[in-house]
């Protein structure tokens, strides 16, 4: 059974950094496509960053240049390094497994099979 457990969220001031982790069991992180999504109160969940088995990454325009997605195969963990955080980055962040390649539409949520419970990120101005 695949389980995803996010951690690393918290409260930080604008301009600060956080690193989110997603510990994975029952699945190998570099096997196919994995992504981070986020959902702010009153908004739809949106894709943030994706990485596939070839280490090809995709970022949402809003986070490009500030966030970095990576995976540690030895620890079977997915990461999201978030720098230069802004208040609009405040949201619940989720990691997810797409049991296939990312291809051209890695942020289509219906493609994803497994989701974590989320970790809260709050950025104050």
Buried (B, 14 or more C-beta within 10 A) or exposed (E): EEEBBBEBBEEBEEEBEBBBBBBBEEBEBBBBBBBBBBBBEEEEBBBBBBBBBEEEBBBBEEBEEBBBBBBEEEEBBBBBBBBEBBEEBBBBBBBBBBEEEBEEEBBEBEBBEBBBEBBEBBBEE
